[in-house]
Amino acid sequence: MHGLNYASEKIGVGQRYGGMVDTLVEAGDHCIVVITRLFYPQ
């Protein structure tokens, strides 16, 4: 999975990516997440 946004983002697909990674890890998959700085900082 590649993307600019991750779960800490309040808008965009970041929350979905975070949920997908959580689900994959709970199912026993190995995930590596490499993210950038917050795209929409507070």
C-alpha distance matrix in Angstrom:
0.0 3.8 6.7 10.3 11.0 10.8 13.3 16.2 16.3 19.1 18.1 15.3 12.0 11.5 13.4 11.4 8.1 10.6 12.2 9.4 8.8 12.6 13.2 11.3 13.2 16.3 16.1 16.2 12.8 11.9 8.9 8.9 8.2 9.7 11.0 13.9 17.1 17.4 17.3 20.1 22.2 25.1
3.8 0.0 3.8 7.2 9.0 9.9 13.1 15.4 15.0 18.0 16.9 14.0 11.3 10.8 13.6 12.3 9.1 11.7 14.0 12.0 11.4 15.1 16.2 14.7 16.2 19.4 19.6 19.6 16.2 14.7 11.3 10.1 8.4 8.3 8.9 11.1 14.5 15.1 14.6 17.7 19.9 23.1
6.7 3.8 0.0 3.8 5.6 7.6 11.1 13.0 11.9 14.8 13.5 10.7 8.6 8.0 11.4 10.9 8.2 10.8 13.5 12.4 12.2 15.5 17.1 16.3 17.7 20.7 21.4 21.7 18.6 17.2 13.6 12.2 9.5 8.8 7.7 9.1 11.9 11.9 11.0 14.0 16.5 19.6
10.3 7.2 3.8 0.0 3.8 6.9 10.6 11.3 9.9 13.0 11.9 9.8 9.0 7.8 11.5 12.2 10.0 11.8 15.0 14.8 14.3 17.2 19.3 18.9 19.9 22.8 23.9 24.3 21.3 19.7 15.9 14.0 10.6 9.0 6.4 6.4 8.6 8.5 7.4 10.7 13.0 16.4
11.0 9.0 5.6 3.8 0.0 3.8 7.1 8.0 6.4 9.5 8.9 7.2 6.5 4.3 8.0 9.4 7.7 9.0 12.2 12.7 12.6 14.9 17.2 17.5 18.4 20.9 22.4 23.1 20.6 19.3 15.6 14.1 10.6 10.0 7.1 7.7 8.8 7.4 6.8 9.1 11.4 14.3
10.8 9.9 7.6 6.9 3.8 0.0 3.8 5.6 5.9 9.2 9.7 8.8 7.3 3.7 6.0 7.8 5.9 5.7 9.2 10.3 9.7 11.5 14.2 14.8 15.3 17.6 19.5 20.2 18.0 16.8 13.2 12.2 8.8 9.3 7.1 8.9 9.9 8.5 9.4 11.0 12.5 14.8
13.3 13.1 11.1 10.6 7.1 3.8 0.0 3.8 5.4 7.7 9.3 9.6 8.3 4.8 4.2 7.1 6.5 4.4 7.4 9.8 9.5 10.0 12.9 14.4 14.5 16.1 18.5 19.6 18.1 17.4 14.2 13.8 10.8 12.1 10.2 12.0 12.2 10.2 11.5 12.1 13.0 14.4
16.2 15.4 13.0 11.3 8.0 5.6 3.8 0.0 3.8 6.4 9.1 10.4 10.5 7.0 7.0 10.5 10.1 8.2 11.0 13.6 13.0 13.2 16.3 17.8 17.6 19.1 21.8 22.7 21.3 20.1 16.9 15.9 12.6 13.0 10.4 11.2 10.2 7.8 9.9 9.9 9.9 11.0
16.3 15.0 11.9 9.9 6.4 5.9 5.4 3.8 0.0 3.8 5.6 7.1 8.2 5.6 6.6 10.0 10.2 9.5 12.2 14.5 14.6 15.4 18.0 19.5 19.9 21.5 23.8 25.0 23.3 22.3 18.9 17.8 14.3 14.2 11.1 11.2 10.1 6.8 7.5 6.9 8.2 9.6
19.1 18.0 14.8 13.0 9.5 9.2 7.7 6.4 3.8 0.0 3.8 7.0 9.1 7.6 7.3 10.7 12.1 11.5 13.2 15.9 16.7 17.0 19.3 21.4 22.0 23.0 25.4 27.0 25.6 25.0 21.8 21.1 17.7 18.0 14.9 14.8 13.4 9.8 9.9 7.9 9.3 9.4
18.1 16.9 13.5 11.9 8.9 9.7 9.3 9.1 5.6 3.8 0.0 3.8 6.8 7.0 7.5 10.0 11.7 12.3 13.7 15.8 17.2 18.1 19.9 21.7 22.9 24.1 26.0 27.8 26.1 25.7 22.3 21.8 18.4 18.5 15.4 15.2 14.3 10.9 9.6 8.0 10.7 11.5
15.3 14.0 10.7 9.8 7.2 8.8 9.6 10.4 7.1 7.0 3.8 0.0 3.8 5.6 7.2 8.4 9.8 11.5 12.9 14.2 15.8 17.4 18.8 20.2 21.8 23.3 24.8 26.4 24.4 24.1 20.7 20.2 17.0 17.0 14.3 14.4 14.4 11.5 9.6 9.4 12.7 14.3
12.0 11.3 8.6 9.0 6.5 7.3 8.3 10.5 8.2 9.1 6.8 3.8 0.0 3.8 5.6 5.3 6.4 8.8 10.1 10.7 12.5 14.4 15.5 16.6 18.6 20.2 21.3 23.0 20.9 20.7 17.5 17.4 14.5 15.2 13.1 14.1 15.0 12.7 11.4 12.1 15.1 17.0
11.5 10.8 8.0 7.8 4.3 3.7 4.8 7.0 5.6 7.6 7.0 5.6 3.8 0.0 3.8 5.4 5.1 6.3 8.7 9.9 10.7 12.4 14.4 15.4 16.6 18.5 20.1 21.4 19.4 18.8 15.4 15.0 11.8 12.5 10.3 11.6 12.3 10.1 9.8 10.8 13.0 15.0
13.4 13.6 11.4 11.5 8.0 6.0 4.2 7.0 6.6 7.3 7.5 7.2 5.6 3.8 0.0 3.8 5.5 5.1 6.3 8.7 10.0 10.7 12.4 14.4 15.5 16.6 18.5 20.3 18.9 18.9 15.9 16.1 13.4 14.9 13.1 14.7 15.0 12.6 12.8 12.9 14.7 15.9
11.4 12.3 10.9 12.2 9.4 7.8 7.1 10.5 10.0 10.7 10.0 8.4 5.3 5.4 3.8 0.0 3.8 5.4 5.1 6.1 8.6 9.8 10.5 12.3 14.3 15.3 16.6 18.6 17.1 17.5 14.8 15.7 13.5 15.4 14.3 16.4 17.4 15.4 15.2 15.8 18.0 19.5
8.1 9.1 8.2 10.0 7.7 5.9 6.5 10.1 10.2 12.1 11.7 9.8 6.4 5.1 5.5 3.8 0.0 3.8 5.4 5.1 6.2 8.6 9.9 10.5 12.3 14.2 15.4 16.8 14.6 14.5 11.4 12.0 9.8 11.8 11.2 13.8 15.5 14.2 14.3 15.8 17.8 19.8
10.6 11.7 10.8 11.8 9.0 5.7 4.4 8.2 9.5 11.5 12.3 11.5 8.8 6.3 5.1 5.4 3.8 0.0 3.8 5.5 5.3 6.2 8.7 10.0 10.7 12.3 14.3 15.6 14.1 13.8 11.0 11.6 9.4 11.9 11.3 14.1 15.2 13.8 14.9 16.0 17.3 18.8
12.2 14.0 13.5 15.0 12.2 9.2 7.4 11.0 12.2 13.2 13.7 12.9 10.1 8.7 6.3 5.1 5.4 3.8 0.0 3.8 5.5 5.1 6.2 8.6 10.0 10.6 12.4 14.5 13.6 14.3 12.2 13.9 12.4 15.3 15.0 17.8 18.9 17.3 18.1 18.8 20.2 21.4
9.4 12.0 12.4 14.8 12.7 10.3 9.8 13.6 14.5 15.9 15.8 14.2 10.7 9.9 8.7 6.1 5.1 5.5 3.8 0.0 3.8 5.4 5.1 6.2 8.6 9.9 10.6 12.6 11.1 12.1 10.1 12.3 11.5 14.6 15.0 18.1 19.9 18.8 19.3 20.6 22.3 24.0
8.8 11.4 12.2 14.3 12.6 9.7 9.5 13.0 14.6 16.7 17.2 15.8 12.5 10.7 10.0 8.6 6.2 5.3 5.5 3.8 0.0 3.8 5.4 5.1 6.1 8.5 9.8 10.7 8.9 9.1 6.8 8.9 8.5 12.0 13.0 16.5 18.4 17.9 19.0 20.7 21.9 23.8
12.6 15.1 15.5 17.2 14.9 11.5 10.0 13.2 15.4 17.0 18.1 17.4 14.4 12.4 10.7 9.8 8.6 6.2 5.1 5.4 3.8 0.0 3.8 5.5 5.2 6.2 8.7 10.1 9.6 10.3 9.0 11.3 11.1 14.6 15.4 18.8 20.2 19.4 20.9 22.0 22.9 24.2
13.2 16.2 17.1 19.3 17.2 14.2 12.9 16.3 18.0 19.3 19.9 18.8 15.5 14.4 12.4 10.5 9.9 8.7 6.2 5.1 5.4 3.8 0.0 3.8 5.5 5.1 6.3 8.9 8.8 10.8 10.4 13.4 13.7 17.3 18.3 21.7 23.4 22.4 23.5 24.6 25.9 27.1
11.3 14.7 16.3 18.9 17.5 14.8 14.4 17.8 19.5 21.4 21.7 20.2 16.6 15.4 14.4 12.3 10.5 10.0 8.6 6.2 5.1 5.5 3.8 0.0 3.8 5.5 5.1 6.5 5.3 7.5 7.5 11.0 12.2 15.9 17.5 21.2 23.4 23.0 24.1 25.7 27.0 28.7
13.2 16.2 17.7 19.9 18.4 15.3 14.5 17.6 19.9 22.0 22.9 21.8 18.6 16.6 15.5 14.3 12.3 10.7 10.0 8.6 6.1 5.2 5.5 3.8 0.0 3.8 5.3 5.1 4.9 6.1 6.7 10.1 11.6 15.4 17.3 21.0 23.0 22.9 24.5 26.2 26.9 28.5
16.3 19.4 20.7 22.8 20.9 17.6 16.1 19.1 21.5 23.0 24.1 23.3 20.2 18.5 16.6 15.3 14.2 12.3 10.6 9.9 8.5 6.2 5.1 5.5 3.8 0.0 3.8 5.4 7.3 9.5 10.6 13.8 15.1 18.9 20.5 24.1 25.8 25.3 26.9 28.1 28.9 30.0
16.1 19.6 21.4 23.9 22.4 19.5 18.5 21.8 23.8 25.4 26.0 24.8 21.3 20.1 18.5 16.6 15.4 14.3 12.4 10.6 9.8 8.7 6.3 5.1 5.3 3.8 0.0 3.8 5.8 9.2 11.0 14.7 16.5 20.2 22.1 25.8 27.9 27.5 28.8 30.3 31.4 32.8
16.2 19.6 21.7 24.3 23.1 20.2 19.6 22.7 25.0 27.0 27.8 26.4 23.0 21.4 20.3 18.6 16.8 15.6 14.5 12.6 10.7 10.1 8.9 6.5 5.1 5.4 3.8 0.0 3.8 6.7 9.5 13.1 15.5 19.2 21.6 25.4 27.7 27.8 29.4 31.1 32.0 33.6
12.8 16.2 18.6 21.3 20.6 18.0 18.1 21.3 23.3 25.6 26.1 24.4 20.9 19.4 18.9 17.1 14.6 14.1 13.6 11.1 8.9 9.6 8.8 5.3 4.9 7.3 5.8 3.8 0.0 3.8 6.4 10.1 12.8 16.3 18.9 22.7 25.3 25.6 27.0 29.1 30.1 32.1
11.9 14.7 17.2 19.7 19.3 16.8 17.4 20.1 22.3 25.0 25.7 24.1 20.7 18.8 18.9 17.5 14.5 13.8 14.3 12.1 9.1 10.3 10.8 7.5 6.1 9.5 9.2 6.7 3.8 0.0 3.8 6.9 10.1 13.5 16.4 20.2 22.9 23.7 25.3 27.6 28.4 30.6
8.9 11.3 13.6 15.9 15.6 13.2 14.2 16.9 18.9 21.8 22.3 20.7 17.5 15.4 15.9 14.8 11.4 11.0 12.2 10.1 6.8 9.0 10.4 7.5 6.7 10.6 11.0 9.5 6.4 3.8 0.0 3.8 6.5 9.9 12.7 16.5 19.2 20.0 21.5 23.9 24.8 27.2
8.9 10.1 12.2 14.0 14.1 12.2 13.8 15.9 17.8 21.1 21.8 20.2 17.4 15.0 16.1 15.7 12.0 11.6 13.9 12.3 8.9 11.3 13.4 11.0 10.1 13.8 14.7 13.1 10.1 6.9 3.8 0.0 3.8 6.6 9.9 13.5 16.4 17.7 19.4 22.2 22.8 25.4
8.2 8.4 9.5 10.6 10.6 8.8 10.8 12.6 14.3 17.7 18.4 17.0 14.5 11.8 13.4 13.5 9.8 9.4 12.4 11.5 8.5 11.1 13.7 12.2 11.6 15.1 16.5 15.5 12.8 10.1 6.5 3.8 0.0 3.8 6.3 10.1 12.8 14.0 15.6 18.4 19.1 21.8
9.7 8.3 8.8 9.0 10.0 9.3 12.1 13.0 14.2 18.0 18.5 17.0 15.2 12.5 14.9 15.4 11.8 11.9 15.3 14.6 12.0 14.6 17.3 15.9 15.4 18.9 20.2 19.2 16.3 13.5 9.9 6.6 3.8 0.0 3.8 7.1 10.3 12.2 13.7 16.9 17.5 20.6
11.0 8.9 7.7 6.4 7.1 7.1 10.2 10.4 11.1 14.9 15.4 14.3 13.1 10.3 13.1 14.3 11.2 11.3 15.0 15.0 13.0 15.4 18.3 17.5 17.3 20.5 22.1 21.6 18.9 16.4 12.7 9.9 6.3 3.8 0.0 3.8 6.8 8.5 10.0 13.2 13.8 17.0
13.9 11.1 9.1 6.4 7.7 8.9 12.0 11.2 11.2 14.8 15.2 14.4 14.1 11.6 14.7 16.4 13.8 14.1 17.8 18.1 16.5 18.8 21.7 21.2 21.0 24.1 25.8 25.4 22.7 20.2 16.5 13.5 10.1 7.1 3.8 0.0 3.8 6.4 7.7 11.1 11.6 15.1
17.1 14.5 11.9 8.6 8.8 9.9 12.2 10.2 10.1 13.4 14.3 14.4 15.0 12.3 15.0 17.4 15.5 15.2 18.9 19.9 18.4 20.2 23.4 23.4 23.0 25.8 27.9 27.7 25.3 22.9 19.2 16.4 12.8 10.3 6.8 3.8 0.0 3.8 6.1 8.8 8.3 11.8
17.4 15.1 11.9 8.5 7.4 8.5 10.2 7.8 6.8 9.8 10.9 11.5 12.7 10.1 12.6 15.4 14.2 13.8 17.3 18.8 17.9 19.4 22.4 23.0 22.9 25.3 27.5 27.8 25.6 23.7 20.0 17.7 14.0 12.2 8.5 6.4 3.8 0.0 3.8 5.5 5.3 8.7
17.3 14.6 11.0 7.4 6.8 9.4 11.5 9.9 7.5 9.9 9.6 9.6 11.4 9.8 12.8 15.2 14.3 14.9 18.1 19.3 19.0 20.9 23.5 24.1 24.5 26.9 28.8 29.4 27.0 25.3 21.5 19.4 15.6 13.7 10.0 7.7 6.1 3.8 0.0 3.8 6.0 9.6
20.1 17.7 14.0 10.7 9.1 11.0 12.1 9.9 6.9 7.9 8.0 9.4 12.1 10.8 12.9 15.8 15.8 16.0 18.8 20.6 20.7 22.0 24.6 25.7 26.2 28.1 30.3 31.1 29.1 27.6 23.9 22.2 18.4 16.9 13.2 11.1 8.8 5.5 3.8 0.0 3.8 6.6
22.2 19.9 16.5 13.0 11.4 12.5 13.0 9.9 8.2 9.3 10.7 12.7 15.1 13.0 14.7 18.0 17.8 17.3 20.2 22.3 21.9 22.9 25.9 27.0 26.9 28.9 31.4 32.0 30.1 28.4 24.8 22.8 19.1 17.5 13.8 11.6 8.3 5.3 6.0 3.8 0.0 3.8
25.1 23.1 19.6 16.4 14.3 14.8 14.4 11.0 9.6 9.4 11.5 14.3 17.0 15.0 15.9 19.5 19.8 18.8 21.4 24.0 23.8 24.2 27.1 28.7 28.5 30.0 32.8 33.6 32.1 30.6 27.2 25.4 21.8 20.6 17.0 15.1 11.8 8.7 9.6 6.6 3.8 0.0
